[in-house]
Amino acid sequence: MKKLTVLFLITAFCLIMTSPAFAADYSLEDYLALVQQNNKDLLIAAANLKQATETEKLARSQALPTIGFSASLNKNFLEVEQTTPVESKPGGGALIYKDVVVNTDYDFSFGLGLSQQLFNINVLNAIRASKEYRNMSQSVYDAQNDAIITAAKKVFFQCFLLEKFYDIKKQTEDRAYDHYMLMKKKYETGVVSKLAFLNSEVDWKMAVPETTNARMNLELCLINLKNLAGIAQEEEVNLTGDMSVFPDMPENVELEQVMESRPDYLALMKEKSLRELNIKANMANHFPTLSLDASYGYSAADDKFSKTFNENDKQVCKVGLTLSLPVYTGGALSAQDRTVKLDAETTELKIRKKREDIMSELRKIYLSLQREFENIALAETTMTTAHQAYDIAETAFDNGVMTQLELKDVRVNLESAELQQISSVYNYLCAYFDWQKATGNM
């Protein structure tokens, strides 16, 4: 029985080890959805956006009245005595003192207070500023989202590229191995020299580490791809798509149209509005503030709980206005006025610089798009020619017309043409994704 159990465990282990690992299929759309759902940087940006919303609610609360209530009921377990004159002897004379209980068994009190800002320019400015801050935070989040999604697209197709690189290197290795085996047979039959045979072996073995490096680069890229989307590193992924299909050259766009769609530029415009509101808010510190305060208090005490709320009670009711006006601050307000104006001027300069940077960025990306689009057509033509040349070279070598060295050169040209074709498509896609981000057309 024990032997059967051991045999069963060994068989099960072998089946597990030989069974193929499950690999999840991810299209570009599936992968980007995971990035938006799980990316840590985007989650942090979303949390900051929620904080901006709460800041707006906090600012609005300053314009609303504040109402507070408090109540207390105390039971005294010890008697507090105080020596007090209670009478004097008939006809005059010394006073007669007696210890008298001065506290009660029960004390009850409650109070109600209300405070309302009647005139405070800072409150209105704070509400407007908080709204602008929330809008700016939304633009910042959109800019971060665009940057991360663009990076995710590039990583997705970079894995495609490196997978193709690996396939091409593997095919080159397989061709070199097949050639080596052919030369081995010819050498054994005395058709070729030992030098030719050894050269074919060197060509094959030199191709092996290049294949290994290509595989390692692919694995490293997959690590980055999984990290961006929050995919477990131990999960096998299978990317689905086709790099042979790529978008056409986009049309050029007007600068002003781009400005309306760029979240990073819109964030600067919101920052400018905030700076302007900050100037107004700082000027409001020179004006008076007026607030209304009202309060009501009730207290009662007695030795019997049932009478605590009926006898010996006291009531207080107050309504007042508070006017506050800064008279002298040692120059602090004037210095703060200059500071906020300088902040606004700095933001204006940042906006001008951003416009220049966007203009240069659009021009550079569009030039890259044109270059890479032309490179694709050229690379495809070159690859077709390289395939034809290799087929002819193989036939010529088999017939003894071409030398081994010449065949190797043709094979290297074929590999270079294949790598160039897939690289040109990847470079074009990267430039296209940058164009989408630069034009705010994600």
C-alpha positions as a LaTeX table, in Angstrom:
\begin{tabular}{lrrr}
\hline
Residue & $x$ (\AA) & $y$ (\AA) & $z$ (\AA) \\
\hline
Met1 & 0.00 & 0.00 & 0.00 \\
Lys2 & 2.85 & 2.32 & 0.88 \\
Lys3 & 4.54 & 1.67 & $-2.46$ \\
Leu4 & 1.30 & 2.46 & $-4.32$ \\
Thr5 & 0.99 & 5.77 & $-2.44$ \\
Val6 & 4.56 & 6.76 & $-3.30$ \\
Leu7 & 4.01 & 5.79 & $-6.94$ \\
Phe8 & 0.83 & 7.86 & $-7.05$ \\
Leu9 & 2.59 & 10.93 & $-5.62$ \\
Ile10 & 5.46 & 10.61 & $-8.09$ \\
Thr11 & 3.05 & 10.27 & $-11.01$ \\
Ala12 & 1.04 & 13.30 & $-9.88$ \\
Phe13 & 4.21 & 15.36 & $-9.48$ \\
Cys14 & 5.37 & 14.45 & $-12.96$ \\
Leu15 & 2.02 & 15.39 & $-14.45$ \\
Ile16 & 2.12 & 18.75 & $-12.72$ \\
Met17 & 5.65 & 19.46 & $-13.87$ \\
Thr18 & 4.99 & 18.47 & $-17.47$ \\
Ser19 & 1.60 & 20.17 & $-17.82$ \\
Pro20 & 1.74 & 23.55 & $-19.54$ \\
Ala21 & 1.40 & 26.63 & $-17.29$ \\
Phe22 & $-1.77$ & 28.63 & $-17.69$ \\
Ala23 & $-1.18$ & 31.87 & $-19.55$ \\
Ala24 & $-3.72$ & 34.70 & $-19.51$ \\
Asp25 & $-4.37$ & 36.46 & $-22.82$ \\
Tyr26 & $-4.13$ & 40.26 & $-22.79$ \\
Ser27 & $-5.03$ & 42.52 & $-25.66$ \\
Leu28 & $-3.93$ & 46.15 & $-25.56$ \\
Glu29 & $-7.39$ & 47.23 & $-24.36$ \\
Asp30 & $-7.42$ & 44.59 & $-21.60$ \\
Tyr31 & $-3.96$ & 45.58 & $-20.46$ \\
Leu32 & $-4.71$ & 49.32 & $-20.36$ \\
Ala33 & $-7.86$ & 48.63 & $-18.34$ \\
Leu34 & $-5.73$ & 46.77 & $-15.79$ \\
Val35 & $-3.24$ & 49.66 & $-15.68$ \\
Gln36 & $-5.98$ & 52.17 & $-14.90$ \\
Gln37 & $-7.39$ & 49.86 & $-12.26$ \\
Asn38 & $-4.22$ & 48.71 & $-10.49$ \\
Asn39 & $-1.37$ & 51.14 & $-11.21$ \\
Lys40 & $-0.09$ & 52.50 & $-7.89$ \\
Asp41 & 0.83 & 55.94 & $-9.24$ \\
Leu42 & $-2.67$ & 56.38 & $-10.66$ \\
Leu43 & $-4.23$ & 55.24 & $-7.38$ \\
Ile44 & $-2.16$ & 57.84 & $-5.51$ \\
Ala45 & $-3.21$ & 60.53 & $-8.00$ \\
Ala46 & $-6.87$ & 59.50 & $-7.56$ \\
Ala47 & $-6.49$ & 59.79 & $-3.78$ \\
Asn48 & $-5.05$ & 63.31 & $-4.18$ \\
Leu49 & $-8.03$ & 64.21 & $-6.36$ \\
Lys50 & $-10.43$ & 63.03 & $-3.64$ \\
Gln51 & $-8.54$ & 65.15 & $-1.11$ \\
Ala52 & $-9.04$ & 68.20 & $-3.34$ \\
Thr53 & $-12.79$ & 67.51 & $-3.37$ \\
Glu54 & $-12.84$ & 67.36 & 0.42 \\
Thr55 & $-10.87$ & 70.61 & 0.56 \\
Glu56 & $-13.62$ & 72.29 & $-1.46$ \\
Lys57 & $-16.25$ & 70.99 & 0.96 \\
Leu58 & $-14.18$ & 72.28 & 3.89 \\
Ala59 & $-13.95$ & 75.75 & 2.33 \\
Arg60 & $-17.70$ & 75.88 & 1.74 \\
Ser61 & $-18.33$ & 74.99 & 5.36 \\
Gln62 & $-16.76$ & 78.31 & 6.45 \\
Ala63 & $-19.73$ & 80.20 & 4.98 \\
Leu64 & $-22.24$ & 78.15 & 6.98 \\
Pro65 & $-23.15$ & 78.72 & 10.64 \\
Thr66 & $-21.44$ & 76.77 & 13.37 \\
Ile67 & $-23.73$ & 75.39 & 16.09 \\
Gly68 & $-22.50$ & 73.73 & 19.27 \\
Phe69 & $-24.29$ & 72.06 & 22.17 \\
Ser70 & $-23.08$ & 70.79 & 25.52 \\
Ala71 & $-24.82$ & 69.32 & 28.60 \\
Ser72 & $-23.68$ & 67.89 & 31.91 \\
Leu73 & $-25.27$ & 66.24 & 34.97 \\
Asn74 & $-23.15$ & 65.71 & 38.10 \\
Lys75 & $-23.88$ & 63.76 & 41.30 \\
Asn76 & $-21.94$ & 64.86 & 44.37 \\
Phe77 & $-21.17$ & 62.06 & 46.86 \\
Leu78 & $-19.36$ & 64.16 & 49.47 \\
Glu79 & $-20.73$ & 67.15 & 51.38 \\
Val80 & $-18.75$ & 70.35 & 51.35 \\
Glu81 & $-19.13$ & 72.21 & 54.68 \\
Gln82 & $-18.26$ & 75.79 & 55.42 \\
Thr83 & $-18.25$ & 77.54 & 58.79 \\
Thr84 & $-20.86$ & 80.26 & 58.58 \\
Pro85 & $-22.33$ & 82.69 & 61.19 \\
Val86 & $-25.94$ & 81.69 & 61.71 \\
Glu87 & $-27.09$ & 83.82 & 64.71 \\
Ser88 & $-25.98$ & 86.05 & 67.57 \\
Lys89 & $-26.82$ & 86.06 & 71.25 \\
Pro90 & $-29.82$ & 88.13 & 72.41 \\
Gly91 & $-28.78$ & 91.63 & 73.27 \\
Gly92 & $-25.69$ & 91.47 & 71.12 \\
Gly93 & $-22.45$ & 89.72 & 71.58 \\
Ala94 & $-20.34$ & 87.26 & 69.70 \\
Leu95 & $-21.69$ & 85.57 & 66.56 \\
Ile96 & $-22.58$ & 81.91 & 66.69 \\
Tyr97 & $-20.92$ & 79.85 & 63.89 \\
Lys98 & $-22.05$ & 76.56 & 62.51 \\
Asp99 & $-20.81$ & 74.17 & 59.79 \\
Val100 & $-23.26$ & 74.46 & 56.90 \\
Val101 & $-23.42$ & 72.26 & 53.79 \\
Val102 & $-22.83$ & 74.58 & 50.84 \\
Asn103 & $-23.05$ & 72.16 & 47.90 \\
Thr104 & $-25.99$ & 70.31 & 46.42 \\
Asp105 & $-26.33$ & 66.66 & 45.52 \\
Tyr106 & $-27.20$ & 67.26 & 41.85 \\
Asp107 & $-25.88$ & 69.85 & 39.39 \\
Phe108 & $-27.22$ & 70.14 & 35.86 \\
Ser109 & $-26.25$ & 72.51 & 33.01 \\
Phe110 & $-26.43$ & 72.78 & 29.27 \\
Gly111 & $-25.41$ & 75.37 & 26.69 \\
Leu112 & $-26.16$ & 76.18 & 23.06 \\
Gly113 & $-23.98$ & 78.39 & 20.89 \\
Leu114 & $-24.14$ & 79.74 & 17.32 \\
Ser115 & $-21.50$ & 81.54 & 15.25 \\
Gln116 & $-22.02$ & 82.95 & 11.78 \\
Gln117 & $-19.69$ & 84.91 & 9.48 \\
Leu118 & $-21.56$ & 87.98 & 8.27 \\
Phe119 & $-18.81$ & 89.70 & 6.31 \\
Asn120 & $-15.52$ & 88.02 & 5.49 \\
Ile121 & $-14.07$ & 88.32 & 1.99 \\
Asn122 & $-11.58$ & 85.54 & 2.72 \\
Val123 & $-14.42$ & 83.03 & 3.04 \\
Leu124 & $-15.72$ & 83.81 & $-0.46$ \\
Asn125 & $-12.23$ & 83.71 & $-1.93$ \\
Ala126 & $-11.50$ & 80.41 & $-0.17$ \\
Ile127 & $-14.59$ & 78.84 & $-1.75$ \\
Arg128 & $-13.59$ & 80.00 & $-5.22$ \\
Ala129 & $-9.98$ & 78.95 & $-4.66$ \\
Ser130 & $-10.97$ & 75.49 & $-3.49$ \\
Lys131 & $-13.04$ & 74.99 & $-6.64$ \\
Glu132 & $-10.12$ & 76.07 & $-8.82$ \\
Tyr133 & $-7.82$ & 73.80 & $-6.81$ \\
Arg134 & $-10.13$ & 70.84 & $-7.43$ \\
Asn135 & $-10.18$ & 71.63 & $-11.16$ \\
Met136 & $-6.39$ & 71.94 & $-11.16$ \\
Ser137 & $-6.09$ & 68.60 & $-9.34$ \\
Gln138 & $-8.31$ & 67.02 & $-11.99$ \\
Ser139 & $-6.02$ & 68.35 & $-14.73$ \\
Val140 & $-2.96$ & 67.06 & $-12.86$ \\
Tyr141 & $-4.60$ & 63.65 & $-12.56$ \\
Asp142 & $-5.44$ & 63.64 & $-16.28$ \\
Ala143 & $-1.83$ & 64.52 & $-17.12$ \\
Gln144 & $-0.52$ & 61.71 & $-14.93$ \\
Asn145 & $-3.04$ & 59.33 & $-16.44$ \\
Asp146 & $-1.96$ & 60.26 & $-19.99$ \\
Ala147 & 1.73 & 59.82 & $-19.12$ \\
Ile148 & 1.21 & 56.41 & $-17.51$ \\
Ile149 & $-1.11$ & 55.13 & $-20.25$ \\
Thr150 & 1.41 & 56.25 & $-22.90$ \\
Ala151 & 4.19 & 54.44 & $-21.05$ \\
Ala152 & 1.99 & 51.35 & $-20.76$ \\
Lys153 & 1.34 & 51.34 & $-24.52$ \\
Lys154 & 5.05 & 51.57 & $-25.22$ \\
Val155 & 5.89 & 48.75 & $-22.79$ \\
Phe156 & 3.14 & 46.57 & $-24.30$ \\
Phe157 & 4.54 & 46.91 & $-27.81$ \\
Gln158 & 8.12 & 46.79 & $-26.56$ \\
Cys159 & 7.35 & 43.28 & $-25.31$ \\
Phe160 & 5.97 & 42.53 & $-28.76$ \\
Leu161 & 9.16 & 43.92 & $-30.28$ \\
Leu162 & 11.48 & 41.93 & $-28.02$ \\
Glu163 & 9.41 & 38.80 & $-28.62$ \\
Lys164 & 9.92 & 39.30 & $-32.36$ \\
Phe165 & 13.61 & 39.94 & $-31.71$ \\
Tyr166 & 13.77 & 36.65 & $-29.84$ \\
Asp167 & 11.96 & 34.82 & $-32.64$ \\
Ile168 & 14.33 & 36.26 & $-35.26$ \\
Lys169 & 17.40 & 35.38 & $-33.19$ \\
Lys170 & 16.00 & 31.88 & $-32.65$ \\
Gln171 & 15.39 & 31.48 & $-36.38$ \\
Thr172 & 18.94 & 32.65 & $-37.07$ \\
Glu173 & 20.24 & 30.14 & $-34.53$ \\
Asp174 & 18.15 & 27.37 & $-36.10$ \\
Arg175 & 19.43 & 28.26 & $-39.59$ \\
Ala176 & 22.99 & 28.20 & $-38.30$ \\
Tyr177 & 22.39 & 24.85 & $-36.64$ \\
Asp178 & 20.82 & 23.37 & $-39.77$ \\
His179 & 23.80 & 24.62 & $-41.76$ \\
Tyr180 & 26.17 & 23.12 & $-39.20$ \\
Met181 & 24.44 & 19.72 & $-39.44$ \\
Leu182 & 24.61 & 19.89 & $-43.24$ \\
Met183 & 28.32 & 20.72 & $-43.14$ \\
Lys184 & 28.89 & 17.89 & $-40.69$ \\
Lys185 & 27.39 & 15.38 & $-43.12$ \\
Lys186 & 29.43 & 16.83 & $-45.98$ \\
Tyr187 & 32.60 & 16.72 & $-43.91$ \\
Glu188 & 31.97 & 13.10 & $-42.93$ \\
Thr189 & 31.56 & 12.20 & $-46.60$ \\
Gly190 & 34.65 & 14.18 & $-47.54$ \\
Val191 & 32.82 & 16.80 & $-49.62$ \\
Val192 & 34.01 & 19.83 & $-47.57$ \\
Ser193 & 37.16 & 20.59 & $-45.62$ \\
Lys194 & 37.53 & 20.40 & $-41.87$ \\
Leu195 & 38.00 & 24.19 & $-41.75$ \\
Ala196 & 34.63 & 24.78 & $-43.40$ \\
Phe197 & 33.02 & 22.33 & $-40.99$ \\
Leu198 & 34.57 & 24.04 & $-37.95$ \\
Asn199 & 33.54 & 27.49 & $-39.20$ \\
Ser200 & 29.92 & 26.35 & $-39.44$ \\
Glu201 & 30.11 & 25.07 & $-35.87$ \\
Val202 & 31.51 & 28.42 & $-34.66$ \\
Asp203 & 28.73 & 30.31 & $-36.48$ \\
Trp204 & 26.07 & 28.19 & $-34.77$ \\
Lys205 & 27.57 & 28.45 & $-31.27$ \\
Met206 & 28.04 & 32.20 & $-31.59$ \\
Ala207 & 24.31 & 32.56 & $-32.36$ \\
Val208 & 23.28 & 30.76 & $-29.16$ \\
Pro209 & 24.22 & 33.53 & $-26.63$ \\
Glu210 & 22.52 & 36.15 & $-28.81$ \\
Thr211 & 19.31 & 34.12 & $-28.55$ \\
Thr212 & 19.77 & 33.83 & $-24.79$ \\
Asn213 & 20.25 & 37.61 & $-24.43$ \\
Ala214 & 17.16 & 38.27 & $-26.53$ \\
Arg215 & 15.15 & 35.97 & $-24.24$ \\
Met216 & 16.48 & 37.75 & $-21.13$ \\
Asn217 & 15.57 & 41.18 & $-22.52$ \\
Leu218 & 12.06 & 39.92 & $-23.18$ \\
Glu219 & 11.74 & 38.66 & $-19.60$ \\
Leu220 & 12.93 & 41.99 & $-18.20$ \\
Cys221 & 10.40 & 43.84 & $-20.31$ \\
Leu222 & 7.62 & 41.54 & $-19.09$ \\
Ile223 & 8.58 & 42.40 & $-15.50$ \\
Asn224 & 8.02 & 46.09 & $-16.23$ \\
Leu225 & 4.79 & 45.31 & $-18.04$ \\
Lys226 & 3.42 & 43.39 & $-15.05$ \\
Asn227 & 4.50 & 46.04 & $-12.55$ \\
Leu228 & 2.67 & 48.79 & $-14.44$ \\
Ala229 & $-0.61$ & 46.85 & $-14.40$ \\
Gly230 & $-0.31$ & 45.20 & $-10.98$ \\
Ile231 & $-0.06$ & 41.71 & $-12.47$ \\
Ala232 & 1.57 & 39.07 & $-10.29$ \\
Gln233 & 5.11 & 38.31 & $-11.45$ \\
Glu234 & 4.51 & 34.56 & $-11.33$ \\
Glu235 & 1.55 & 34.84 & $-13.73$ \\
Glu236 & 2.21 & 33.85 & $-17.32$ \\
Val237 & 0.95 & 36.40 & $-19.83$ \\
Asn238 & 0.27 & 36.06 & $-23.52$ \\
Leu239 & 0.04 & 39.37 & $-25.39$ \\
Thr240 & $-2.36$ & 39.35 & $-28.31$ \\
Gly241 & $-2.17$ & 41.79 & $-31.19$ \\
Asp242 & $-0.53$ & 42.45 & $-34.50$ \\
Met243 & 2.33 & 44.87 & $-35.07$ \\
Ser244 & 1.91 & 44.58 & $-38.81$ \\
Val245 & $-1.18$ & 46.79 & $-38.49$ \\
Phe246 & $-0.41$ & 50.37 & $-37.48$ \\
Pro247 & $-2.27$ & 53.69 & $-37.79$ \\
Asp248 & $-1.78$ & 56.05 & $-40.70$ \\
Met249 & 0.11 & 59.30 & $-40.38$ \\
Pro250 & $-2.00$ & 61.77 & $-38.37$ \\
Glu251 & $-2.81$ & 65.22 & $-39.66$ \\
Asn252 & $-1.06$ & 68.22 & $-38.21$ \\
Val253 & $-3.02$ & 70.29 & $-35.66$ \\
Glu254 & $-3.24$ & 73.93 & $-34.66$ \\
Leu255 & $-1.44$ & 74.98 & $-31.48$ \\
Glu256 & $-4.50$ & 76.60 & $-29.88$ \\
Gln257 & $-6.53$ & 73.45 & $-30.47$ \\
Val258 & $-3.86$ & 71.47 & $-28.66$ \\
Met259 & $-3.80$ & 73.88 & $-25.72$ \\
Glu260 & $-7.48$ & 73.26 & $-25.06$ \\
Ser261 & $-6.82$ & 69.51 & $-24.76$ \\
Arg262 & $-3.49$ & 69.35 & $-22.91$ \\
Pro263 & $-4.17$ & 68.56 & $-19.22$ \\
Asp264 & $-0.70$ & 69.75 & $-18.13$ \\
Tyr265 & $-1.29$ & 73.14 & $-19.79$ \\
Leu266 & $-4.80$ & 73.33 & $-18.34$ \\
Ala267 & $-3.33$ & 72.63 & $-14.89$ \\
Leu268 & $-1.06$ & 75.65 & $-15.29$ \\
Met269 & $-4.02$ & 77.79 & $-16.32$ \\
Lys270 & $-5.86$ & 76.67 & $-13.18$ \\
Glu271 & $-2.76$ & 77.49 & $-11.17$ \\
Lys272 & $-2.83$ & 80.98 & $-12.69$ \\
Ser273 & $-6.45$ & 81.41 & $-11.56$ \\
Leu274 & $-5.45$ & 80.26 & $-8.09$ \\
Arg275 & $-2.63$ & 82.81 & $-7.98$ \\
Glu276 & $-5.05$ & 85.58 & $-8.98$ \\
Leu277 & $-7.48$ & 84.50 & $-6.28$ \\
Asn278 & $-4.62$ & 84.42 & $-3.82$ \\
Ile279 & $-3.91$ & 88.07 & $-4.59$ \\
Lys280 & $-7.54$ & 88.94 & $-3.90$ \\
Ala281 & $-7.55$ & 86.84 & $-0.75$ \\
Asn282 & $-4.43$ & 88.60 & 0.51 \\
Met283 & $-5.97$ & 92.01 & $-0.20$ \\
Ala284 & $-8.99$ & 90.89 & 1.84 \\
Asn285 & $-6.74$ & 90.78 & 4.89 \\
His286 & $-6.77$ & 94.61 & 4.82 \\
Phe287 & $-10.58$ & 94.68 & 5.22 \\
Pro288 & $-12.61$ & 94.20 & 8.41 \\
Thr289 & $-14.52$ & 91.04 & 9.28 \\
Leu290 & $-17.89$ & 90.90 & 11.00 \\
Ser291 & $-19.33$ & 87.84 & 12.73 \\
Leu292 & $-22.45$ & 87.07 & 14.77 \\
Asp293 & $-22.26$ & 85.05 & 17.97 \\
Ala294 & $-25.24$ & 83.86 & 20.01 \\
Ser295 & $-25.34$ & 81.64 & 23.09 \\
Tyr296 & $-27.83$ & 80.33 & 25.60 \\
Gly297 & $-27.01$ & 78.66 & 28.91 \\
Tyr298 & $-29.07$ & 76.98 & 31.62 \\
Ser299 & $-27.97$ & 75.62 & 34.99 \\
Ala300 & $-29.77$ & 74.25 & 38.07 \\
Ala301 & $-28.84$ & 72.49 & 41.33 \\
Asp302 & $-30.74$ & 70.78 & 44.15 \\
Asp303 & $-30.41$ & 67.97 & 46.65 \\
Lys304 & $-33.29$ & 66.08 & 45.07 \\
Phe305 & $-33.05$ & 64.88 & 41.50 \\
Ser306 & $-36.73$ & 65.50 & 40.86 \\
Lys307 & $-36.39$ & 69.19 & 41.74 \\
Thr308 & $-33.12$ & 69.80 & 39.96 \\
Phe309 & $-34.87$ & 70.95 & 36.77 \\
Asn310 & $-37.50$ & 73.08 & 38.55 \\
Glu311 & $-35.85$ & 75.08 & 41.30 \\
Asn312 & $-32.69$ & 77.14 & 41.76 \\
Asp313 & $-32.20$ & 77.43 & 38.03 \\
Lys314 & $-30.24$ & 80.11 & 36.18 \\
Gln315 & $-30.48$ & 81.12 & 32.52 \\
Val316 & $-28.12$ & 83.16 & 30.33 \\
Cys317 & $-28.80$ & 84.34 & 26.77 \\
Lys318 & $-26.31$ & 86.43 & 24.76 \\
Val319 & $-26.23$ & 87.82 & 21.23 \\
Gly320 & $-23.25$ & 89.80 & 20.01 \\
Leu321 & $-21.40$ & 91.14 & 16.98 \\
Thr322 & $-17.64$ & 90.98 & 16.58 \\
Leu323 & $-15.81$ & 93.43 & 14.33 \\
Ser324 & $-12.15$ & 92.84 & 13.59 \\
Leu325 & $-9.88$ & 95.23 & 11.68 \\
Pro326 & $-6.09$ & 95.02 & 11.26 \\
Val327 & $-4.50$ & 98.34 & 12.21 \\
Tyr328 & $-0.76$ & 97.65 & 12.21 \\
Thr329 & 1.00 & 94.38 & 11.34 \\
Gly330 & 4.61 & 95.51 & 11.12 \\
Gly331 & 4.59 & 95.45 & 7.32 \\
Ala332 & 3.60 & 91.77 & 7.15 \\
Leu333 & 0.53 & 92.41 & 4.95 \\
Ser334 & 2.50 & 94.54 & 2.46 \\
Ala335 & 5.23 & 91.92 & 2.22 \\
Gln336 & 2.65 & 89.21 & 1.68 \\
Asp337 & 1.03 & 91.31 & $-1.07$ \\
Arg338 & 4.32 & 91.49 & $-2.93$ \\
Thr339 & 4.96 & 87.76 & $-2.43$ \\
Val340 & 1.66 & 86.62 & $-3.94$ \\
Lys341 & 2.10 & 88.99 & $-6.89$ \\
Leu342 & 5.54 & 87.53 & $-7.58$ \\
Asp343 & 4.03 & 84.03 & $-7.44$ \\
Ala344 & 1.45 & 85.08 & $-10.04$ \\
Glu345 & 4.17 & 86.52 & $-12.31$ \\
Thr346 & 6.19 & 83.30 & $-12.00$ \\
Thr347 & 3.16 & 81.23 & $-13.02$ \\
Glu348 & 2.62 & 83.48 & $-16.03$ \\
Leu349 & 6.22 & 82.86 & $-17.11$ \\
Lys350 & 5.71 & 79.11 & $-16.66$ \\
Ile351 & 2.67 & 79.29 & $-18.95$ \\
Arg352 & 4.65 & 81.09 & $-21.67$ \\
Lys353 & 7.46 & 78.57 & $-21.39$ \\
Lys354 & 4.96 & 75.70 & $-21.54$ \\
Arg355 & 3.51 & 77.04 & $-24.79$ \\
Glu356 & 6.99 & 77.18 & $-26.32$ \\
Asp357 & 7.80 & 73.67 & $-25.07$ \\
Ile358 & 4.56 & 72.26 & $-26.49$ \\
Met359 & 5.20 & 73.92 & $-29.84$ \\
Ser360 & 8.70 & 72.41 & $-30.00$ \\
Glu361 & 7.44 & 69.03 & $-28.80$ \\
Leu362 & 4.76 & 68.85 & $-31.48$ \\
Arg363 & 7.24 & 69.75 & $-34.22$ \\
Lys364 & 9.82 & 67.18 & $-33.08$ \\
Ile365 & 7.27 & 64.38 & $-32.72$ \\
Tyr366 & 5.73 & 65.08 & $-36.11$ \\
Leu367 & 9.17 & 64.97 & $-37.74$ \\
Ser368 & 9.81 & 61.64 & $-36.01$ \\
Leu369 & 6.48 & 60.33 & $-37.26$ \\
Gln370 & 7.33 & 61.26 & $-40.85$ \\
Arg371 & 10.78 & 59.69 & $-40.60$ \\
Glu372 & 9.60 & 56.43 & $-39.01$ \\
Phe373 & 6.66 & 56.12 & $-41.41$ \\
Glu374 & 9.05 & 56.35 & $-44.35$ \\
Asn375 & 11.44 & 53.91 & $-42.65$ \\
Ile376 & 8.68 & 51.31 & $-42.41$ \\
Ala377 & 8.14 & 51.25 & $-46.17$ \\
Leu378 & 11.87 & 51.12 & $-46.82$ \\
Ala379 & 12.43 & 48.38 & $-44.22$ \\
Glu380 & 9.62 & 46.23 & $-45.66$ \\
Thr381 & 11.13 & 46.48 & $-49.15$ \\
Thr382 & 14.58 & 45.66 & $-47.79$ \\
Met383 & 13.27 & 42.66 & $-45.85$ \\
Thr384 & 11.51 & 41.25 & $-48.93$ \\
Thr385 & 14.71 & 41.60 & $-50.92$ \\
Ala386 & 16.75 & 40.02 & $-48.11$ \\
His387 & 14.45 & 36.98 & $-48.01$ \\
Gln388 & 14.79 & 36.53 & $-51.78$ \\
Ala389 & 18.57 & 36.88 & $-51.53$ \\
Tyr390 & 18.79 & 34.27 & $-48.77$ \\
Asp391 & 16.68 & 31.76 & $-50.70$ \\
Ile392 & 18.95 & 32.20 & $-53.73$ \\
Ala393 & 22.06 & 32.00 & $-51.54$ \\
Glu394 & 20.92 & 28.74 & $-49.94$ \\
Thr395 & 20.36 & 27.17 & $-53.34$ \\
Ala396 & 23.67 & 28.46 & $-54.60$ \\
Phe397 & 25.51 & 27.11 & $-51.56$ \\
Asp398 & 23.86 & 23.70 & $-51.89$ \\
Asn399 & 25.05 & 23.59 & $-55.51$ \\
Gly400 & 28.56 & 24.60 & $-54.53$ \\
Val401 & 28.40 & 27.97 & $-56.29$ \\
Met402 & 28.60 & 30.10 & $-53.09$ \\
Thr403 & 31.07 & 29.85 & $-50.24$ \\
Gln404 & 30.14 & 29.42 & $-46.58$ \\
Leu405 & 31.35 & 32.92 & $-45.73$ \\
Glu406 & 29.17 & 34.44 & $-48.44$ \\
Leu407 & 26.16 & 32.51 & $-47.14$ \\
Lys408 & 26.83 & 33.78 & $-43.63$ \\
Asp409 & 26.91 & 37.37 & $-44.87$ \\
Val410 & 23.56 & 36.89 & $-46.60$ \\
Arg411 & 22.10 & 35.39 & $-43.42$ \\
Val412 & 23.33 & 38.34 & $-41.34$ \\
Asn413 & 21.77 & 40.73 & $-43.85$ \\
Leu414 & 18.45 & 38.89 & $-43.58$ \\
Glu415 & 18.52 & 39.07 & $-39.79$ \\
Ser416 & 19.35 & 42.80 & $-39.89$ \\
Ala417 & 16.54 & 43.46 & $-42.36$ \\
Glu418 & 14.01 & 41.61 & $-40.21$ \\
Leu419 & 15.13 & 43.45 & $-37.06$ \\
Gln420 & 15.04 & 46.78 & $-38.87$ \\
Gln421 & 11.51 & 46.20 & $-40.13$ \\
Ile422 & 10.04 & 45.37 & $-36.71$ \\
Ser423 & 12.07 & 48.17 & $-35.06$ \\
Ser424 & 10.77 & 50.77 & $-37.51$ \\
Val425 & 7.17 & 49.75 & $-36.73$ \\
Tyr426 & 7.84 & 49.96 & $-33.00$ \\
Asn427 & 9.54 & 53.36 & $-33.31$ \\
Tyr428 & 6.59 & 54.65 & $-35.35$ \\
Leu429 & 4.11 & 53.40 & $-32.75$ \\
Cys430 & 6.07 & 55.06 & $-29.94$ \\
Ala431 & 6.08 & 58.35 & $-31.85$ \\
Tyr432 & 2.36 & 57.94 & $-32.55$ \\
Phe433 & 1.61 & 57.39 & $-28.85$ \\
Asp434 & 3.70 & 60.47 & $-28.00$ \\
Trp435 & 1.70 & 62.41 & $-30.62$ \\
Gln436 & $-1.57$ & 61.35 & $-29.01$ \\
Lys437 & $-0.33$ & 62.49 & $-25.62$ \\
Ala438 & 1.14 & 65.73 & $-26.97$ \\
Thr439 & $-2.11$ & 66.66 & $-28.74$ \\
Gly440 & $-4.31$ & 65.64 & $-25.80$ \\
Asn441 & $-6.02$ & 63.03 & $-27.97$ \\
Met442 & $-5.71$ & 59.94 & $-25.81$ \\
\hline
\end{tabular}
